[in-house]
Amino acid sequence: MTLRRREFLRLAGAAVALPAVSRGALAQAYPARPVKLVIGYPPGGSADITARLAAQYLGEKLGQSFIVESRPGGGTNIATETVINAPADGYTLLLVAPANAINATLYEKLNHNYLRDTAQVAGLIRFPNVIVVNPSVPVTTVPELIAHLKANPGKLNMASSGNGSTIHMSGELFKMMTGTDMIHVPYRGGALALTDMIGGQVQVMFDNVPTAAEFIKSGKLRGLAVTSTERSHVLPELPTVAQYIPGYEASAWYGLGAPKNTPVEIIETLNKAVNAILADPKADARFKELGASLLPGTAAEFTKLVADETEKWGKVVKFAGAKVT
């Protein structure tokens, strides 16, 4: 009887230890095959560039291919739900963007709750937008723009890359904090909006720094200020909006997310790799070419950023009355 009891205890102990051993082995083996990084945007934009740089550096760091898969549509919801419904094994990741925070309030009906249904992995980069005006608008500073808008309510058109985009929400936050009015004109992408900005069909835009910078430098558009709390090294001559409107901040950011219940060990492996990449001078220099600052930190810190942004932009969406059914 004693021997049987000892054997039972030995086997029971081994059974309890097995999950921990399996998890450890899983983390050591990961990634054992190519990893898919899904983005909710078409190729060629800042999201695509960021995803491809991240995929390249992660592949070098972890010794496996990271393949970018573009699934645009539905305001990035198609890509998000692709990842949410994928196996929670670390082989399908999402490029997380402000749209994931904005859509929580923008859409009346969603098949998912982003924060509930995903696990955040790591932040990557953040970059500001910039207020640009067509040269025909008689303003050169943010105070002059505010004065002009108050003297001419509803007379200027504000372009964006789409309803609920960070470009749109940056403008709505500006309107909310200054008590001004502009007519929102959404486009199907930033490139079309910029074309009409240059042509004068629309007059104001809160565009991403990487795409607007060349037009500012060539004089086709006039830059007034950047929307981050610090000046941009790409447009160092421009002040920040916050210099004139205390508390104003609006920026685009990207990070990595995974399906809910992805093993903690895999999240930690990816987070460690991302932070090592962000500490690499080569990657730092390449991201800075995009006008970006880096977002190193833990998975918990990136989770807090997404939660904070969800709350912040929810208020702006409600103020703007923007809805997508």
Backbone as numpy.savetxt, mean C-alpha at the origin, in Angstrom:
# Nx Ny Nz CAx CAy CAz Cx Cy Cz
2.37 -54.15 34.17 1.53 -52.94 34.17 2.39 -51.68 34.17
3.52 -51.72 34.98 4.40 -50.55 35.06 5.04 -50.25 33.72
5.47 -51.32 33.03 6.10 -51.13 31.74 5.12 -50.53 30.73
3.93 -51.01 30.78 2.93 -50.47 29.86 2.68 -48.97 30.14
2.65 -48.64 31.41 2.42 -47.23 31.77 3.57 -46.37 31.27
4.81 -46.87 31.45 5.97 -46.09 30.98 5.95 -45.94 29.46
5.58 -47.01 28.77 5.53 -46.95 27.32 4.47 -45.95 26.85
3.32 -45.99 27.58 2.26 -45.06 27.24 2.71 -43.60 27.41
3.39 -43.33 28.54 3.87 -41.97 28.80 4.90 -41.53 27.77
5.75 -42.47 27.37 6.77 -42.14 26.36 6.11 -41.78 25.03
5.13 -42.58 24.62 4.45 -42.33 23.35 3.63 -41.04 23.40
2.99 -40.82 24.57 2.21 -39.59 24.73 3.10 -38.37 24.63
4.28 -38.44 25.26 5.22 -37.33 25.19 5.68 -37.07 23.77
5.92 -38.14 23.04 6.36 -38.00 21.65 5.26 -37.36 20.81
4.01 -37.74 21.08 2.88 -37.18 20.33 2.74 -35.70 20.59
2.93 -35.28 21.85 2.84 -33.86 22.18 3.95 -33.08 21.50
5.14 -33.65 21.43 6.28 -32.95 20.84 6.22 -32.89 19.33
5.45 -33.82 18.71 5.44 -33.93 17.26 5.02 -32.65 16.54
3.92 -31.97 16.96 3.54 -30.75 16.25 4.64 -29.70 16.23
5.35 -29.57 17.36 6.43 -28.58 17.43 7.56 -28.95 16.48
7.89 -30.23 16.44 8.94 -30.68 15.52 8.52 -30.44 14.09
7.23 -30.76 13.78 6.74 -30.58 12.41 6.76 -29.12 12.02
6.35 -28.25 12.95 6.36 -26.82 12.64 7.79 -26.33 12.40
8.72 -26.79 13.23 10.11 -26.39 13.04 10.65 -26.86 11.72
10.32 -28.10 11.37 10.79 -28.65 10.09 10.17 -27.88 8.93
8.87 -27.48 9.10 8.19 -26.73 8.07 8.88 -25.40 7.81
9.22 -24.70 8.88 9.89 -23.41 8.75 11.25 -23.55 8.10
11.99 -24.62 8.48 13.32 -24.82 7.92 13.24 -25.15 6.43
12.19 -25.86 6.03 12.06 -26.27 4.63 11.52 -25.15 3.75
10.86 -24.17 4.35 10.21 -23.12 3.57 11.21 -22.08 3.10
11.11 -21.66 1.82 10.23 -22.18 0.79 10.88 -23.32 0.01
10.14 -24.38 -0.20 10.67 -25.54 -0.91 10.30 -25.53 -2.38
9.48 -24.58 -2.78 9.05 -24.43 -4.17 8.72 -22.97 -4.43
8.47 -22.58 -5.69 8.20 -21.18 -6.00 7.01 -20.61 -5.22
7.11 -19.33 -4.89 6.08 -18.61 -4.14 5.43 -17.60 -5.07
4.11 -17.50 -5.01 3.36 -16.56 -5.84 3.05 -15.30 -5.05
3.35 -14.14 -5.62 3.04 -12.85 -5.02 1.98 -12.18 -5.88
0.76 -12.10 -5.38 -0.38 -11.59 -6.15 -0.55 -10.10 -5.91
-0.76 -9.33 -6.99 -1.01 -7.89 -6.86 -2.33 -7.56 -7.54
-3.02 -6.56 -7.03 -4.33 -6.20 -7.57 -4.28 -5.08 -8.58
-3.13 -4.89 -9.23 -2.94 -3.79 -10.16 -2.36 -4.30 -11.47
-2.59 -3.56 -12.57 -1.99 -3.96 -13.84 -0.49 -3.73 -13.84
0.24 -4.38 -14.74 1.69 -4.18 -14.82 2.05 -2.74 -15.16
3.23 -2.31 -14.69 3.77 -1.02 -15.09 3.69 0.07 -14.06
2.80 -0.04 -13.07 2.66 1.01 -12.08 3.57 0.80 -10.89
3.41 1.64 -9.88 4.28 1.58 -8.71 4.12 0.27 -7.94
2.88 -0.27 -7.91 2.65 -1.55 -7.22 3.41 -2.67 -7.91
3.34 -2.69 -9.23 4.02 -3.73 -10.00 5.54 -3.62 -9.83
6.06 -2.41 -9.88 7.51 -2.21 -9.71 7.94 -2.67 -8.32
7.17 -2.28 -7.30 7.50 -2.67 -5.93 7.46 -4.18 -5.77
6.41 -4.81 -6.31 6.26 -6.25 -6.18 7.42 -6.99 -6.86
7.83 -6.52 -8.01 8.91 -7.21 -8.75 10.25 -7.03 -8.05
10.47 -5.86 -7.48 11.70 -5.67 -6.71 11.70 -6.56 -5.48
10.57 -6.61 -4.77 10.47 -7.46 -3.58 10.65 -8.92 -3.94
10.03 -9.34 -5.05 10.15 -10.73 -5.48 11.60 -11.09 -5.83
12.26 -10.17 -6.51 13.67 -10.41 -6.88 14.54 -10.58 -5.64
14.39 -9.65 -4.69 15.23 -9.67 -3.49 14.89 -10.86 -2.58
13.60 -11.20 -2.47 13.21 -12.36 -1.66 13.74 -13.65 -2.28
13.71 -13.73 -3.59 14.25 -14.91 -4.27 15.73 -15.08 -4.00
16.45 -13.96 -4.03 17.88 -14.01 -3.74 18.14 -14.40 -2.29
17.32 -13.88 -1.39 17.53 -14.10 0.04 17.14 -15.52 0.47
16.05 -16.05 -0.10 15.51 -17.34 0.36 15.77 -18.49 -0.59
16.39 -18.22 -1.72 16.81 -19.31 -2.60 15.69 -19.98 -3.37
14.58 -19.29 -3.58 13.48 -19.82 -4.37 12.90 -18.70 -5.23
12.21 -19.08 -6.30 11.59 -18.07 -7.16 10.35 -17.49 -6.48
10.21 -16.17 -6.54 9.00 -15.48 -6.14 8.41 -14.87 -7.42
7.22 -15.32 -7.78 6.63 -14.98 -9.07 5.48 -13.99 -8.87
5.56 -12.85 -9.54 4.51 -11.83 -9.43 3.37 -12.18 -10.37
2.17 -12.21 -9.84 0.97 -12.49 -10.63 0.01 -11.32 -10.50
-0.28 -10.66 -11.62 -1.16 -9.50 -11.63 -2.61 -9.94 -11.82
-3.47 -9.55 -10.87 -4.90 -9.85 -10.96 -5.69 -8.56 -10.69
-5.66 -7.63 -11.64 -6.36 -6.36 -11.43 -7.87 -6.55 -11.51
-8.59 -5.57 -10.98 -10.04 -5.61 -11.06 -10.68 -5.60 -9.69
-11.89 -5.06 -9.64 -12.63 -5.04 -8.40 -11.98 -4.20 -7.32
-11.25 -3.17 -7.72 -10.60 -2.33 -6.73 -9.59 -3.07 -5.87
-8.91 -4.03 -6.44 -7.93 -4.94 -5.82 -8.59 -6.09 -5.06
-9.92 -6.13 -5.02 -10.59 -7.19 -4.26 -10.43 -8.57 -4.88
-10.29 -8.64 -6.19 -10.09 -9.94 -6.85 -8.78 -10.56 -6.38
-7.72 -9.76 -6.38 -6.43 -10.27 -5.92 -6.48 -10.64 -4.44
-7.11 -9.78 -3.63 -7.19 -10.03 -2.19 -7.91 -11.34 -1.90
-9.02 -11.58 -2.56 -9.78 -12.80 -2.30 -9.09 -14.04 -2.86
-8.29 -13.85 -3.92 -7.48 -14.97 -4.41 -6.55 -15.47 -3.32
-5.93 -14.54 -2.60 -5.00 -14.90 -1.55 -5.74 -15.43 -0.32
-6.83 -14.77 0.05 -7.60 -15.21 1.21 -8.05 -16.66 1.05
-8.43 -17.04 -0.17 -8.95 -18.38 -0.43 -7.86 -19.40 -0.76
-6.62 -18.98 -0.77 -5.51 -19.90 -1.06 -5.14 -20.69 0.19
-4.47 -21.82 0.02 -3.99 -22.57 1.20 -3.07 -21.70 2.06
-3.20 -21.85 3.36 -2.40 -21.05 4.29 -1.04 -21.71 4.53
-0.26 -21.79 3.44 1.02 -22.50 3.51 2.21 -21.63 3.15
1.97 -20.33 2.94 3.07 -19.42 2.63 3.45 -19.35 1.18
2.73 -20.07 0.32 3.10 -20.09 -1.09 2.24 -19.18 -1.96
1.30 -18.48 -1.33 0.53 -17.45 -2.02 0.48 -16.23 -1.11
1.12 -15.15 -1.55 1.20 -13.92 -0.76 0.50 -12.79 -1.51
0.19 -11.73 -0.78 -0.48 -10.57 -1.35 0.38 -9.33 -1.17
0.43 -8.51 -2.21 1.01 -7.18 -2.05 -0.08 -6.31 -1.42
0.05 -6.01 -0.15 -0.94 -5.23 0.58 -0.75 -3.76 0.25
-1.86 -3.05 0.07 -1.81 -1.64 -0.33 -2.91 -0.86 0.39
-2.88 0.47 0.32 -3.93 1.25 0.97 -5.34 0.87 0.56
-5.49 0.35 -0.67 -6.83 -0.07 -1.11 -7.44 -1.08 -0.15
-6.60 -1.92 0.46 -7.13 -2.90 1.41 -7.71 -2.23 2.64
-7.15 -1.08 3.02 -7.68 -0.31 4.15 -8.90 0.51 3.73
-8.85 1.10 2.56 -9.93 1.97 2.08 -11.18 1.16 1.74
-10.99 0.00 1.11 -12.13 -0.79 0.64 -13.04 -1.26 1.77
-12.49 -1.36 2.97 -13.29 -1.83 4.11 -14.51 -0.95 4.33
-14.40 0.34 4.00 -15.53 1.27 4.14 -16.13 1.63 2.79
-15.30 1.66 1.76 -15.75 2.10 0.44 -16.81 1.17 -0.15
-16.64 -0.13 0.05 -17.57 -1.12 -0.52 -18.67 -1.46 0.48
-19.91 -1.37 0.01 -21.03 -1.70 0.88 -21.07 -3.20 1.19
-20.67 -4.00 0.21 -20.69 -5.45 0.40 -19.36 -6.03 -0.08
-18.69 -6.73 0.80 -17.46 -7.44 0.46 -17.59 -8.88 0.92
-16.94 -9.76 0.20 -16.94 -11.18 0.59 -15.90 -11.47 1.66
-15.22 -10.43 2.13 -14.17 -10.66 3.12 -14.05 -9.46 4.06
-13.44 -9.70 5.18 -13.00 -8.65 6.10 -11.48 -8.75 6.12
-10.83 -7.76 5.53 -9.39 -7.92 5.30 -8.61 -8.24 6.57
-8.78 -7.46 7.60 -7.99 -7.67 8.82 -8.31 -9.00 9.49
-9.56 -9.44 9.39 -9.95 -10.71 10.00 -9.44 -11.91 9.22
-9.41 -11.78 7.89 -9.19 -12.94 7.03 -7.77 -13.09 6.52
-6.86 -12.23 6.97 -5.47 -12.30 6.51 -4.51 -12.21 7.69
-3.27 -12.55 7.41 -2.18 -12.36 8.38 -1.17 -11.43 7.73
-0.81 -10.37 8.43 0.17 -9.43 7.88 1.58 -9.98 8.09
2.42 -9.79 7.09 3.77 -10.35 7.12 4.82 -9.28 7.43
4.83 -8.22 6.63 5.87 -7.20 6.79 5.54 -5.99 5.95
5.95 -4.83 6.40 5.87 -3.63 5.59 7.04 -3.58 4.62
6.86 -2.89 3.50 7.92 -2.74 2.52 8.33 -1.26 2.40
7.48 -0.46 1.77 7.83 0.94 1.53 6.61 1.84 1.70
6.89 3.12 1.85 5.86 4.16 1.88 6.36 5.32 1.01
5.46 5.91 0.22 5.86 7.10 -0.53 4.70 8.08 -0.61
5.02 9.36 -0.67 3.97 10.38 -0.63 3.34 10.62 -1.98
2.22 11.32 -1.92 1.65 11.92 -3.12 2.12 13.37 -3.17
1.79 14.04 -4.26 2.17 15.44 -4.41 1.00 16.19 -5.04
0.71 17.37 -4.49 -0.34 18.20 -5.09 0.23 18.86 -6.34
-0.41 18.58 -7.47 -0.01 19.22 -8.72 -1.21 19.96 -9.30
-0.92 21.07 -9.96 -1.97 21.83 -10.64 -1.53 22.08 -12.07
-2.50 22.26 -12.94 -2.20 22.70 -14.29 -1.64 24.12 -14.21
-0.62 24.45 -15.02 -0.02 25.79 -14.94 -0.98 26.94 -15.14
-2.17 26.66 -15.69 -3.16 27.74 -15.89 -3.81 28.17 -14.58
-3.71 27.34 -13.53 -4.30 27.69 -12.23 -3.38 28.71 -11.56
-3.90 29.86 -11.16 -3.04 30.96 -10.66 -2.64 30.80 -9.20
-2.00 29.69 -8.89 -1.54 29.46 -7.51 -0.16 28.81 -7.57
0.67 29.11 -6.56 2.00 28.49 -6.48 2.27 27.87 -5.12
1.34 28.05 -4.18 1.52 27.50 -2.84 0.21 26.90 -2.35
0.29 26.11 -1.28 -0.91 25.52 -0.68 -1.86 26.60 -0.15
-1.36 27.62 0.60 -2.28 28.67 1.05 -2.99 29.38 -0.11
-2.28 29.59 -1.21 -2.90 30.22 -2.38 -3.97 29.31 -2.98
-3.70 27.99 -2.98 -4.70 27.05 -3.50 -5.96 27.07 -2.63
-5.77 27.06 -1.31 -6.92 27.09 -0.40 -7.74 28.37 -0.63
-7.05 29.49 -0.73 -7.75 30.77 -0.94 -8.50 30.77 -2.27
-7.87 30.23 -3.31 -8.50 30.18 -4.63 -9.73 29.29 -4.61
-9.64 28.14 -3.93 -10.78 27.22 -3.85 -11.93 27.84 -3.07
-11.62 28.56 -2.01 -12.69 29.18 -1.21 -13.36 30.33 -1.98
-12.58 30.97 -2.83 -13.15 32.05 -3.65 -13.91 31.51 -4.85
-13.61 30.26 -5.21 -14.24 29.64 -6.39 -14.71 28.23 -6.06
-15.65 28.07 -5.13 -16.07 26.73 -4.71 -16.67 25.92 -5.86
-16.19 24.69 -6.00 -16.73 23.80 -7.01 -16.34 24.14 -8.44
-15.40 25.08 -8.62 -15.03 25.49 -9.98 -13.87 24.67 -10.54
-13.02 24.10 -9.68 -11.89 23.31 -10.16 -12.21 21.82 -10.11
-11.71 21.10 -11.10 -11.87 19.65 -11.15 -10.64 18.97 -10.55
-10.88 17.97 -9.72 -9.80 17.21 -9.08 -9.75 15.81 -9.67
-8.69 15.51 -10.38 -8.56 14.21 -11.04 -8.04 13.16 -10.07
-8.40 11.91 -10.33 -7.82 10.79 -9.57 -7.72 9.58 -10.47
-7.02 8.57 -9.98 -6.85 7.33 -10.73 -8.03 6.39 -10.53
-9.05 6.83 -9.79 -10.23 6.00 -9.58 -10.89 6.30 -8.26
-12.15 6.01 -8.18 -12.92 6.24 -6.97 -12.38 5.38 -5.83
-11.99 6.02 -4.72 -11.46 5.29 -3.58 -9.97 5.04 -3.62
-9.29 5.50 -4.67 -7.84 5.35 -4.74 -7.16 6.26 -3.72
-5.89 6.01 -3.43 -5.18 6.88 -2.51 -5.10 8.31 -3.05
-5.04 8.44 -4.37 -5.01 9.77 -4.99 -6.32 10.50 -4.71
-7.43 9.79 -4.86 -8.74 10.36 -4.55 -8.85 10.71 -3.07
-8.49 9.77 -2.20 -8.65 9.97 -0.76 -7.74 11.08 -0.24
-6.56 11.23 -0.83 -5.67 12.33 -0.43 -6.34 13.67 -0.67
-7.02 13.79 -1.81 -7.74 15.03 -2.12 -8.93 15.25 -1.21
-9.64 14.17 -0.90 -10.81 14.29 -0.02 -10.38 14.67 1.40
-9.25 14.14 1.85 -8.72 14.52 3.17 -8.38 16.00 3.18
-7.80 16.49 2.10 -7.47 17.91 1.97 -8.74 18.75 2.04
-9.76 18.36 1.30 -11.03 19.08 1.32 -11.65 19.08 2.72
-11.58 17.93 3.38 -12.17 17.79 4.71 -11.49 18.69 5.72
-10.15 18.78 5.63 -9.39 19.54 6.62 -9.34 21.04 6.33
-9.67 21.44 5.09 -9.59 22.87 4.73 -10.95 23.49 4.49
-12.01 22.68 4.44 -13.34 23.21 4.18 -13.49 23.75 2.77
-12.77 23.15 1.81 -12.84 23.60 0.42 -13.61 22.58 -0.42
-13.88 22.97 -1.66 -14.67 22.11 -2.54 -14.05 22.03 -3.92
-13.86 20.81 -4.40 -13.45 20.55 -5.78 -14.32 19.43 -6.32
-14.52 19.38 -7.61 -15.32 18.34 -8.23 -14.42 17.15 -8.57
-14.69 16.01 -7.97 -13.88 14.82 -8.20 -14.18 14.23 -9.57
-13.13 13.99 -10.35 -13.26 13.36 -11.67 -12.40 12.09 -11.66
-13.01 10.92 -11.48 -12.23 9.68 -11.44 -11.90 9.18 -12.84
-10.69 8.67 -13.01 -10.26 8.08 -14.27 -9.95 6.60 -14.05
-9.83 5.89 -15.14 -9.43 4.48 -15.06 -7.91 4.38 -15.14
-7.28 4.85 -14.09 -5.83 4.82 -14.03 -5.23 6.21 -14.02
-4.04 6.32 -13.40 -3.38 7.60 -13.25 -2.86 8.18 -14.55
-2.48 7.32 -15.50 -1.91 7.82 -16.75 -2.91 8.66 -17.53
-4.16 8.21 -17.60 -5.20 8.97 -18.30 -5.47 10.29 -17.60
-5.46 10.26 -16.28 -5.69 11.48 -15.50 -4.58 12.49 -15.77
-3.35 12.02 -15.79 -2.23 12.93 -16.02 -2.29 13.56 -17.42
-2.72 12.78 -18.40 -2.85 13.31 -19.76 -3.83 14.48 -19.78
-4.96 14.33 -19.11 -5.94 15.41 -19.07 -5.50 16.55 -18.16
-4.69 16.25 -17.14 -4.12 17.31 -16.31 -3.24 18.21 -17.16
-2.39 17.61 -17.96 -1.48 18.38 -18.81 -2.27 19.17 -19.85
-3.37 18.57 -20.35 -4.20 19.25 -21.34 -5.12 20.30 -20.76
-5.26 20.34 -19.43 -6.07 21.36 -18.79 -7.53 21.01 -18.62
-7.93 19.78 -19.01 -9.33 19.38 -18.81 -9.67 19.24 -17.33
-8.68 18.86 -16.53 -8.80 18.85 -15.07 -7.63 19.67 -14.53
-7.80 20.21 -13.32 -6.83 21.22 -12.88 -5.99 20.84 -11.67
-6.46 19.92 -10.85 -5.77 19.58 -9.60 -5.69 18.07 -9.48
-4.57 17.58 -8.92 -4.42 16.15 -8.70 -3.45 15.91 -7.55
-3.72 14.90 -6.75 -2.84 14.50 -5.65 -2.15 13.21 -6.10
-1.24 13.34 -7.04 -0.68 12.16 -7.71 0.48 11.56 -6.92
0.80 10.30 -7.24 1.98 9.66 -6.65 3.24 10.38 -7.10
4.18 10.55 -6.19 5.43 11.23 -6.52 6.17 10.56 -7.69
6.31 9.21 -7.72 7.10 8.61 -8.79 6.59 8.93 -10.19
5.27 9.06 -10.37 4.74 9.32 -11.71 4.62 10.81 -12.02
4.46 11.64 -11.00 4.29 13.08 -11.24 5.60 13.83 -11.36
6.67 13.30 -10.78 7.93 14.04 -10.66 8.45 14.53 -12.02
8.42 13.69 -13.04 8.99 14.08 -14.33 8.21 15.24 -14.95
6.90 15.27 -14.74 6.09 16.35 -15.31 6.28 17.66 -14.55
6.55 17.55 -13.26 6.86 18.74 -12.47 8.19 19.32 -12.90
9.17 18.45 -13.05 10.51 18.91 -13.42 10.55 19.50 -14.83
9.68 19.00 -15.72 9.66 19.52 -17.09 8.79 20.77 -17.22
8.06 21.12 -16.16 7.22 22.31 -16.19 5.82 22.08 -16.76
5.50 20.84 -17.12 4.16 20.56 -17.66 3.09 20.65 -16.58
3.49 20.40 -15.32 2.61 20.56 -14.18 3.35 21.35 -13.11
2.60 22.00 -12.23 3.22 22.76 -11.14 3.01 22.02 -9.83
4.10 21.68 -9.17 4.01 21.02 -7.88 3.88 22.04 -6.76
2.98 21.77 -5.79 2.79 22.69 -4.68 3.36 22.16 -3.37
3.13 20.89 -3.07 3.60 20.32 -1.80 3.41 18.82 -1.83
4.20 18.12 -1.01 4.05 16.67 -0.89 3.19 16.36 0.33
2.55 15.20 0.29 1.54 14.88 1.30 2.09 14.12 2.51
3.38 13.84 2.53 3.99 13.16 3.68 4.35 14.18 4.76
4.78 13.70 5.90 5.15 14.60 6.99 6.57 15.13 6.83
7.34 14.55 5.91 8.69 15.01 5.62 8.83 15.27 4.13
9.74 16.13 3.77 9.97 16.42 2.35 10.45 15.17 1.62
10.17 15.14 0.33 10.60 14.02 -0.51 11.97 14.31 -1.09
12.85 13.30 -1.05 14.18 13.51 -1.63 14.13 13.56 -3.15
13.00 13.15 -3.74 12.84 13.25 -5.19 12.44 14.66 -5.60
11.66 15.33 -4.74 11.24 16.71 -4.99 11.58 17.56 -3.76
12.86 17.71 -3.47 13.27 18.36 -2.21 12.89 19.83 -2.11
12.60 20.45 -3.23 12.26 21.88 -3.21 10.83 22.13 -2.73
10.01 21.08 -2.69 8.60 21.26 -2.32 8.41 21.08 -0.81
7.61 21.95 -0.20 7.29 21.80 1.23 6.29 20.66 1.42
5.93 20.39 2.67 4.89 19.41 2.96 3.55 20.14 3.14
2.47 19.43 2.87 1.14 19.99 3.11 0.98 20.30 4.60
1.54 19.43 5.44 1.40 19.59 6.89 2.02 20.88 7.40
2.92 21.46 6.64 3.51 22.75 7.02 2.43 23.83 7.09
1.39 23.66 6.28 0.30 24.64 6.24 -0.99 24.11 6.88
-1.15 22.77 6.88 -2.34 22.15 7.46 -1.85 21.13 8.49
-1.64 21.54 9.74 -1.10 20.63 10.76 -1.93 19.35 10.89
-1.23 18.22 10.90 -1.90 16.93 11.05 -2.23 16.25 9.74
-2.05 16.96 8.61 -2.34 16.34 7.32 -1.23 15.35 6.97
-1.62 14.16 6.58 -0.66 13.15 6.09 -1.42 12.16 5.23
-0.91 11.91 4.06 -1.50 10.92 3.16 -0.38 10.32 2.33
-0.26 9.02 2.37 0.80 8.39 1.59 0.37 7.00 1.14
0.99 6.58 0.08 0.80 5.21 -0.40 1.84 4.32 0.29
1.50 3.09 0.51 2.42 2.16 1.16 2.14 0.75 0.66
3.15 -0.07 0.75 3.01 -1.48 0.34 3.65 -2.38 1.38
3.11 -3.57 1.49 3.66 -4.60 2.37 3.24 -5.97 1.88
3.50 -6.98 2.67 3.13 -8.35 2.31 2.12 -8.90 3.29
1.13 -9.61 2.75 0.14 -10.30 3.56 0.02 -11.74 3.12
-0.63 -12.55 3.94 -0.80 -13.97 3.67 -2.19 -14.40 4.14
-2.64 -15.59 3.72 -3.92 -16.07 4.23 -3.91 -16.23 5.74
-5.06 -16.06 6.34 -5.22 -16.31 7.77 -4.77 -17.72 8.10
-4.19 -17.90 9.27 -3.71 -19.20 9.78 -2.43 -19.68 9.10
-1.77 -18.82 8.33 -0.44 -19.18 7.85 0.46 -19.41 9.06
1.21 -20.50 9.11 2.04 -20.80 10.28 2.93 -19.63 10.69
2.98 -19.39 12.00 3.77 -18.28 12.53 5.23 -18.39 12.09
5.74 -19.61 12.02 7.14 -19.80 11.64 7.41 -19.30 10.22
6.45 -19.48 9.33 6.61 -19.00 7.95 6.52 -17.48 7.91
5.59 -16.91 8.67 5.49 -15.45 8.76 6.81 -14.88 9.26
7.38 -15.49 10.28 8.64 -15.00 10.84 9.79 -15.13 9.84
9.80 -16.23 9.09 10.85 -16.41 8.08 10.77 -15.31 7.03
9.56 -15.03 6.55 9.39 -13.98 5.55 9.69 -12.60 6.12
9.23 -12.34 7.34 9.47 -11.05 7.96 10.96 -10.79 8.14
11.66 -11.81 8.59 13.11 -11.67 8.77 13.80 -11.39 7.45
13.36 -12.07 6.39 13.97 -11.88 5.07 13.69 -10.46 4.56
12.45 -9.98 4.72 12.10 -8.63 4.26 12.93 -7.58 4.99
13.05 -7.72 6.30 13.83 -6.73 7.06 15.31 -6.76 6.69
15.83 -7.95 6.37 17.21 -8.03 5.90 17.38 -7.33 4.56
16.36 -7.46 3.70 16.40 -6.79 2.40 16.37 -5.27 2.58
15.49 -4.79 3.45 15.37 -3.35 3.66 16.62 -2.75 4.29
17.40 -3.59 4.97 18.66 -3.12 5.57 19.81 -3.16 4.57
19.58 -3.73 3.40 20.62 -3.86 2.37 20.74 -2.54 1.60
21.93 -1.93 1.56 22.09 -0.65 0.86 21.66 -0.68 -0.60
21.83 -1.81 -1.25 21.44 -1.92 -2.67 19.93 -1.77 -2.81
19.17 -2.49 -1.99 17.71 -2.40 -2.04 17.25 -1.02 -1.60
17.88 -0.49 -0.57 17.53 0.84 -0.06 17.66 1.88 -1.16
18.76 1.82 -1.89 18.98 2.79 -2.97 17.95 2.64 -4.08
17.62 1.39 -4.40 16.66 1.15 -5.49 15.27 1.65 -5.11
14.85 1.39 -3.89 13.53 1.85 -3.46 13.49 3.37 -3.38
14.61 3.98 -2.99 14.64 5.44 -2.89 14.54 6.09 -4.26
14.93 5.37 -5.30 14.76 5.89 -6.65 13.28 6.10 -6.97
12.42 5.33 -6.30 10.98 5.47 -6.49 10.40 6.59 -5.64
11.24 7.25 -4.86 10.76 8.29 -3.96 10.21 7.73 -2.67
10.61 6.50 -2.34 10.03 5.79 -1.20 10.92 5.86 0.03
10.28 5.76 1.18 10.98 5.49 2.44 10.64 4.07 2.84
11.45 3.48 3.70 11.31 2.07 4.02 10.41 1.86 5.25
9.79 0.67 5.31 8.90 0.33 6.41 9.36 -0.95 7.11
10.55 -0.94 7.71 10.99 -2.14 8.43 10.16 -2.32 9.70
10.18 -3.53 10.24 9.46 -3.76 11.50 8.89 -5.16 11.58
8.22 -5.43 12.66 7.63 -6.74 12.91 6.30 -6.88 12.17
5.82 -8.12 12.12 4.50 -8.37 11.53 3.43 -7.65 12.34
3.59 -7.61 13.65 2.61 -6.92 14.51 2.59 -5.43 14.22
3.74 -4.84 13.96 3.79 -3.40 13.65 3.11 -3.10 12.32
3.29 -3.99 11.34 2.62 -3.77 10.06 1.12 -3.98 10.20
0.71 -4.92 11.04 -0.71 -5.14 11.31 -1.34 -3.88 11.89
-0.63 -3.23 12.81 -1.13 -1.99 13.42 -1.25 -0.88 12.38
-0.26 -0.79 11.50 -0.32 0.24 10.45 -1.57 0.05 9.60
-1.84 -1.19 9.17 -3.01 -1.45 8.33 -4.30 -1.13 9.09
-4.35 -1.51 10.37 -5.54 -1.22 11.18 -5.74 0.29 11.35
-4.66 1.01 11.61 -4.75 2.47 11.76 -5.20 3.14 10.47
-4.67 2.68 9.35 -5.03 3.24 8.06 -6.49 2.93 7.71
-6.96 1.75 8.11 -8.35 1.38 7.87 -9.29 2.33 8.61
-8.94 2.65 9.84 -9.76 3.58 10.64 -9.70 5.00 10.06
-8.49 5.44 9.72 -8.31 6.80 9.20 -9.08 7.01 7.90
-8.88 6.11 6.93 -9.51 6.31 5.63 -11.00 6.02 5.66
-11.43 5.23 6.65 -12.87 5.02 6.81 -13.59 6.34 7.07
-12.99 7.19 7.89 -13.57 8.50 8.19 -13.62 9.38 6.94
-12.55 9.32 6.13 -12.50 10.15 4.93 -13.51 9.66 3.89
-13.64 8.35 3.74 -14.62 7.79 2.81 -16.03 8.25 3.19
-16.34 8.21 4.47 -17.67 8.64 4.93 -17.88 10.14 4.69
-16.83 10.93 4.91 -16.92 12.37 4.65 -17.20 12.63 3.17
-16.50 11.91 2.30 -16.65 12.11 0.85 -17.95 11.56 0.32
-18.56 10.64 1.08 -19.78 9.98 0.59 -19.49 9.02 -0.53
-18.24 8.57 -0.63 -17.86 7.64 -1.70 -18.34 6.24 -1.38
-18.93 5.57 -2.37 -19.42 4.22 -2.19 -19.27 3.44 -3.49
-18.96 2.17 -3.34 -18.98 1.24 -4.48 -19.85 0.07 -4.05
-20.85 -0.25 -4.82 -21.76 -1.34 -4.44 -21.30 -2.66 -5.02
